[in-house]
Amino acid sequence: MKIDIDLKAGFLQTLKREVLATLTTEEHAIIEVSTGEMGVKPDAVKLGWLKMRTKESWTKQRYTRALDRTMKKLKAELAAQSSKSE
């Protein structure tokens, strides 16, 4: 399961600060490690960075599942925002 995140496409930029503030510390770390310059690093580097950031051990499976959950949460928030503005 591969999830592509392109900040230039504006997905995260369209979210309001309040939505991003609802994310947990773990979810913030997941977004940070999967986007920007860190997004092109090998998985071992990402997992090490997550361990350093969250003080917990990470596996590739845990990272992938957490990223999927976080992206679904953000997409739902984005859909809710767009339905409120209509």
N, C-alpha and C positions, 0 to 999 in steps of 0.2 A: 504494500500500500504506500504510494508516494503522494505527498501533498505538496503542490507547488505554491509558493507564496512569493508574490512579486510586489514589493512596496511601490514600485513605480506605477503599477496598475492602479494603486490608490485604495486597495481594500482597507488597510489599517488607517489610512489618512482620512477616510470617510467616517470613521467612528468618532463619536464625541468623547471628550476627555472623561465624562462621567461613566461611559461604558467601560473604558479601559481601567478606570479606577475600581470597578467591581471585580476585576480579576484578582485571584489569589497570588501570593508571592511565587508559588510554583508555576502558575500560568504565565506570569510576567517573564519568568526565566525561560520557559518553553518558547514564548514568542521571540525573546531576544536571541536565543541560540538558533532559532530556525530562520531568522531574517537577516538582512544586511550582509556584511562581510562574513559573519559567523556561519551563515547558511551554506557557504561553499566549502567549508572545512570538512575534513573526514569525520565520520561518526564518532570515532574514538576521542577526538578533540572536543566535540560537542558534549559527549557524556562526561568527560573530565571537567569541563567548564560547569556543567550542571551540578556535578558533585561538589565542586568548590562553592558554587553559589547557594545551593540549597542544604548543604551538609548531609546529604543522603546519597546512597549508592543508586546508580541508574544503569539500566540495561537498554539495549536498542528497542526491545519490545515495549518497555515501559515508556520510553521517550515517544515512540510512534503512537501509542495509544493516547498518551497525554496530549500530544499535538493534535490528534484527531478530535478529541473531546473539546479542547480549547477552541479549535477552528469552528466546530459546530456551534459552540456557545456564542462566539463572535458573529457568526453568520445569522444566528437567530436574533441576536440583538440588533444587527443591521437591518434585518427584515422588519422587526418591530418598529425601529426608528422610521423606516420608509413608509410603513403603513400609518403611523401617527401623523406624518407630514402631509399625507394625501387627504 
